[in-house]
Amino acid sequence: MWAALRTLGAGGVAEMIERNCAQALRFAARLAAGGADILNDVGLNQVLVAFGDAGRTRRVIEGVQADGTCWAGITVGQGRTAMRISVSSWATTDADVERSVEAILRVARR
């Protein structure tokens, strides 16, 4: 946190947090439109996504990690295996979110 404040200043950190939260909402909306289940109320920078059953969700996560466009981890949300997307970088752009969504949905359709 100290490095972020030192580099970006308080206003820059606030702008980054607001942007990352908006990007998480974009992830959720686009993935839901693509048929994924969003398991959380996206109020901050985290999105929990399921792609049907636990086995399929695990396969999608592994495929996304192998694809290399973005990285998302595995978690459990509301008792379901889920992909956890965490948007938390000053460098993440809306174009990055779109590329990542496209990659995730491409892997999920396989």
N, C-alpha and C positions, 0 to 999 in steps of 0.2 A: 504494500500500500504506500509506503514511504516513497518508493521509486516512482510510482504512478503520480502521486501528488507533486513530487519534485519535478517530474518531466512535463506533466499535463496541466498542473495547477488544479485548484478546487473546481473551477468552472469546467475545465477539460475533463476531469474525472466524472463530474455530473453529466456532461454531454455524452460521454462514452457509455455510462450506465443506462441512460435514457435510450440511446441508439441500440445497445445490445438487447434491452427489453423489447423494443419495437421489432428487432430482428427475430427474436424468439417467437413473438406473435406471428410474424410472417412465416416462419418455419411451420408453426402449428396450422395456420390457415391453409397453406399450400399442401402440406402433407395430408390434412383431413380431406381436402378437395380431391386428392389422389387416392383416397380410399383407406388411409391409415386411421387408427383409433388414437385420439389424443386423450391421455389418461389424467391430465392435471389441468387445473385452471392456470393458464399461463399469465402470471402477474409479474414475474421477474424474468430472469434470463434462462430458465430451465424448461425443457419440453420433454415429456415422457410419451413415447410413441410405441404402440403395439401394431403388429401386422398379422392379426389372427392369433393362432395358438403360440405357445411358448417355443416350440421347435422352429416354426417359420420365423418368428421374431429373432431368434438366435441366428438363424441362417442369414437373414437380412443384415444383421449387425456384422457378422463375420464377412459378408460380401462387401459391405460398405468399407470396412477396415481394409480389406484386400484391394478394393478399388483405388483408395488413396486420395480421392477428391477431398474428403473431410474425415474426421474421426468422431465416432460416437461410441459410448460405452454401453454396458448392460446393467440393468437394475431391476427392481421389482416395484411396481406402483399399483395400488389398489388390488394387490394380490396377483397381479399379472406380470409376466416377464416383459420388460420394456427396453427400448432404446432410449438412452438419456442423452439429449443434446444440450450442451451448455455453451451459451454464447457469451464469451467473456474476454474479448480482445479488442484493443483499440484499433487493430488493423483490419477487423472484419468489415467487409463492405456488403451492401445489399446485393451486388453481383455475386459475391461469394456465397451468400445465402441461396440465391437462385441456382447456382451451379451445384451446390450441395443437395438441394431439394431434388433437382433433376437426377443426380447420381443415386440418391436414396430410392427414389421411385423407380428408376431403371433397374436397380438391384432387386427391389421388391417384386417387380413384374416377372423376373426370371422364373 
